[in-house]
Amino acid sequence: MTRSRRLTFAMVAIAVAVAISVWYSRHQDQEIRDKQARYVACMQTEGYADALNPSVTGGSPDIAGYLAGEAKCKKLAGIG
């Protein structure tokens, strides 16, 4: 194999590796965004998002309720 062919092969291999890396990175980013969206939707739908707001809970934040909801929603979303 001549030097120019080796160089061409190396450049093509690098281009393919970069393309795969970019695709994988975008795929992972989308998966993370999907999990975050499911988590936020769960927290809001189940009412856990307001558990730390004193005006909603009637004066004192419901820390135990928030933590329980956080654990439940993280599990449902597939986080952690």
C-alpha positions as MATLAB code, in Angstrom:
seq = 'MTRSRRLTFAMVAIAVAVAISVWYSRHQDQEIRDKQARYVACMQTEGYADALNPSVTGGSPDIAGYLAGEAKCKKLAGIG';
ca = [
       0.000    0.000    0.000;
       1.429    3.338   -0.981;
       1.828    6.214    1.391;
      -1.001    8.237   -0.172;
      -3.410    5.299    0.124;
      -2.515    4.823    3.784;
      -3.042    8.521    4.380;
      -6.401    8.427    2.592;
      -7.444    5.356    4.574;
      -6.440    7.046    7.829;
      -8.402   10.203    6.968;
     -11.505    8.181    6.071;
     -11.194    6.175    9.296;
     -10.930    9.388   11.325;
     -13.955   10.883    9.532;
     -16.017    7.766   10.248;
     -14.948    7.786   13.906;
     -15.920   11.459   14.251;
     -19.296   10.841   12.593;
     -20.034    7.936   14.942;
     -18.958   10.007   17.942;
     -21.220   12.916   16.974;
     -24.196   10.599   16.372;
     -23.676    8.832   19.700;
     -23.350   12.122   21.566;
     -26.588   13.452   20.083;
     -28.372   10.190   20.842;
     -27.225   10.321   24.482;
     -28.232   13.986   24.798;
     -31.738   13.213   23.522;
     -32.074   10.312   25.951;
     -31.059   12.559   28.864;
     -33.553   15.246   27.801;
     -36.314   12.632   27.576;
     -35.553   11.372   31.090;
     -35.486   14.904   32.475;
     -38.826   15.698   30.824;
     -40.410   12.548   32.291;
     -39.045   13.457   35.746;
     -40.360   17.029   35.621;
     -43.742   15.887   34.312;
     -44.027   13.335   37.128;
     -43.082   15.883   39.793;
     -45.646   18.372   38.471;
     -48.430   15.872   37.803;
     -48.163   14.194   41.188;
     -47.899   17.540   42.996;
     -44.445   16.919   44.431;
     -43.019   20.023   42.766;
     -45.043   22.218   45.166;
     -44.192   20.242   48.311;
     -41.493   22.744   49.321;
     -43.646   25.827   48.678;
     -45.032   27.081   52.041;
     -47.918   28.936   50.403;
     -49.120   25.669   48.842;
     -48.515   23.375   51.821;
     -50.090   25.729   54.341;
     -47.048   27.118   56.097;
     -44.341   24.504   56.391;
     -42.639   22.704   53.539;
     -43.287   18.980   53.209;
     -39.675   17.844   52.922;
     -40.432   14.162   53.476;
     -43.144   14.264   50.820;
     -40.843   16.004   48.386;
     -38.037   13.485   48.908;
     -40.440   10.561   48.532;
     -41.831   12.060   45.344;
     -38.368   12.787   44.032;
     -37.318    9.166   44.539;
     -40.522    7.879   42.936;
     -40.254   10.165   39.909;
     -36.558    9.466   39.397;
     -37.313    5.756   39.399;
     -40.184    6.186   36.923;
     -38.032    8.370   34.662;
     -35.092    5.960   34.770;
     -32.708    8.427   36.405;
     -30.052    7.197   38.807;
];
